[in-house]
């Protein structure tokens, strides 16, 4: 009975991770090079950098952590010179190269997930409690990828108004600028009202 539940949990998490990967890549679709690369927050967050980041860490987590290293060079996780370089693309790194890297990471990760039981042991040297199971890593990767997909949602909406998980998604009020202006004004009024009330 336990193994059936284990396989269900593994496949459920795996399917969600596959879907989250697609969302991350879709966030780049149709945007010019400058817009996918430029810093859109004070700390430099950008769309292509988010894809590079999730790919790099997935390669580590479903590679070295389980003794199945990703077959391409990665910066060492403990190299101070490489710290933060996974969050942006150099002028020489193309969109397609980073997407291709993420696709190859996905295939490698899928093979790791397929080969191991959900309770297979791994070791994460950068975690305070480094002894883990595949389950821990799948949950961590899924939550981290979805978190960054949320960042990408906001950045993409700011760039061109596109929202959702895939091309063609349309909010029922998409394109209704009068509705959204009214909604923003309503939220602004509520925010201002809350700041004048004594706490």
Residue, then its C-alpha position, 0 to 999 in steps of 0.5 A: x500500500x505504501x509504495x502505491x502512495x509513494x508512486x502517486x506522490x512522486x508522479x503528482x510532484x513530478x507533473x507539477x514540476x513539469x508544468x512549472x517549467x513550462x510556465x517559466x519558459x512561456x514567460x519569455x515568449x514574444x518579448x524582445x531581447x531587452x525586455x527579457x534581460x533588463x532589470x525590472x526591480x531594484x535588485x535586478x530581477x529579470x525574466x531570463x535570469x529567473x529561468x537561468x536561476x531555476x535551471x541552475x539550481x534544479x541541475x544541482x538539486x537533482x544532480x549532485x545531491x543524488x550522486x547523478x551530476x548534471x553532465x555539463x559544467x556548473x559554477x560551484x555552489x560555494x564559489x563566491x565569484x559565481x554568487x548571483x551570476x545565475x540570476x542574469x544572462x551575460x550579453x553572450x548568452x542567448x535566450x535559446x541557449x538558456x532555454x536549451x540548458x533548462x530543457x536539458x536540465x529537465x531531461x536529466x532531472x526527469x531521469x533522476x526522478x524516474x530512477x529513484x524511489x521517493x525516499x532515496x537518500x541525498x545529501x545537500x551540503x549547503x543545507x543545515x540538515x544536509x541528509x534528505x530524501x528525494x521527496x524533500x528535494x522535489x517539494x523544495x524544487x517545486x515550491x522554489x520554481x512556483x515562487x519564481x514563476x510568481x515573480x515572472x508573472x508580475x514582471x511579465x504583467x508589468x511589461x505587456x499585461x500578459x498573465x497566466x500560465x500559458x499563451x492564450x490565457x485570458x482573464x475574463x476582464x483582459x483588455x477591459x482597461x476601464x474595469x482595471x482602472x476602477x479596480x486599482x482606484x478601489x484598492x487605492x482608496x482602501x489603502x489610503x483609508x486604512x492608513x488614516x485609521x488609528x491602530 
